[in-house]
Amino acid sequence: MGYAARRCFANAILFACIVAAYLVFRFPPEANSFYPRCPVFTLFNVLCPGCGATRAIASLFRGNLTDALHFNALIVVLLPFLSVFFSVCYWRAMLKSQFNWPIVPQTWLGLCLALVLVFAVARNLYPI
């Protein structure tokens, strides 16, 4: 992918994220039913690690940290790290002629995977 195409693609992704954030802020998931239901919860009646993420992000937009932690604590904890990662990706796509993904150490990826698995099991064994 060329430099101009990569910049256009990165800006389109950023625009889509801004539109999605606006929609979540303007139309809270608790009050609107057009948001899709989690297929894991619908099929198996088990909370996956992502269940409640949209409601948690909407609560964070409104400044309500306790509700966000109640809906999905994992998203609240990982959101700053994901924001930094995607900001670095965007920055590299905009400024560098050669795009390279940020390197995340294998130990961090393993730790994240273990955290997600422990969270998934714990939230189903010990519901709040």
Contacts in CASP RR format, 6 or more apart in sequence:
PFRMAT RR
TARGET T0000
AUTHOR 0000-0000-0000
METHOD contacts of the structure
MODEL  1
MGYAARRCFANAILFACIVAAYLVFRFPPEANSFYPRCPVFTLFNVLCPG
CGATRAIASLFRGNLTDALHFNALIVVLLPFLSVFFSVCYWRAMLKSQFN
WPIVPQTWLGLCLALVLVFAVARNLYPI
1 9 0 8 1.000
1 99 0 8 1.000
3 97 0 8 1.000
6 93 0 8 1.000
6 99 0 8 1.000
7 93 0 8 1.000
7 94 0 8 1.000
9 93 0 8 1.000
10 89 0 8 1.000
10 90 0 8 1.000
10 93 0 8 1.000
10 94 0 8 1.000
13 90 0 8 1.000
14 90 0 8 1.000
21 57 0 8 1.000
21 61 0 8 1.000
24 54 0 8 1.000
24 57 0 8 1.000
24 58 0 8 1.000
24 61 0 8 1.000
25 58 0 8 1.000
25 61 0 8 1.000
25 62 0 8 1.000
27 34 0 8 1.000
28 55 0 8 1.000
28 58 0 8 1.000
28 62 0 8 1.000
29 35 0 8 1.000
29 54 0 8 1.000
29 55 0 8 1.000
29 58 0 8 1.000
30 55 0 8 1.000
30 58 0 8 1.000
35 54 0 8 1.000
38 47 0 8 1.000
38 48 0 8 1.000
38 50 0 8 1.000
38 51 0 8 1.000
38 52 0 8 1.000
40 46 0 8 1.000
40 47 0 8 1.000
40 48 0 8 1.000
40 51 0 8 1.000
41 47 0 8 1.000
41 48 0 8 1.000
41 51 0 8 1.000
46 124 0 8 1.000
47 120 0 8 1.000
47 123 0 8 1.000
47 124 0 8 1.000
47 127 0 8 1.000
48 120 0 8 1.000
49 74 0 8 1.000
49 116 0 8 1.000
49 119 0 8 1.000
49 120 0 8 1.000
49 123 0 8 1.000
50 72 0 8 1.000
50 74 0 8 1.000
50 75 0 8 1.000
51 72 0 8 1.000
51 123 0 8 1.000
52 71 0 8 1.000
52 72 0 8 1.000
52 75 0 8 1.000
53 71 0 8 1.000
53 72 0 8 1.000
53 75 0 8 1.000
55 67 0 8 1.000
55 71 0 8 1.000
55 72 0 8 1.000
56 67 0 8 1.000
56 68 0 8 1.000
56 69 0 8 1.000
56 71 0 8 1.000
56 72 0 8 1.000
56 73 0 8 1.000
56 75 0 8 1.000
56 76 0 8 1.000
57 68 0 8 1.000
57 75 0 8 1.000
57 79 0 8 1.000
59 65 0 8 1.000
59 67 0 8 1.000
59 68 0 8 1.000
59 71 0 8 1.000
60 68 0 8 1.000
60 76 0 8 1.000
60 79 0 8 1.000
65 76 0 8 1.000
68 75 0 8 1.000
68 76 0 8 1.000
69 76 0 8 1.000
70 128 0 8 1.000
73 119 0 8 1.000
74 115 0 8 1.000
74 116 0 8 1.000
74 119 0 8 1.000
78 112 0 8 1.000
85 102 0 8 1.000
85 104 0 8 1.000
88 102 0 8 1.000
89 101 0 8 1.000
89 102 0 8 1.000
92 99 0 8 1.000
92 100 0 8 1.000
92 102 0 8 1.000
93 99 0 8 1.000
END
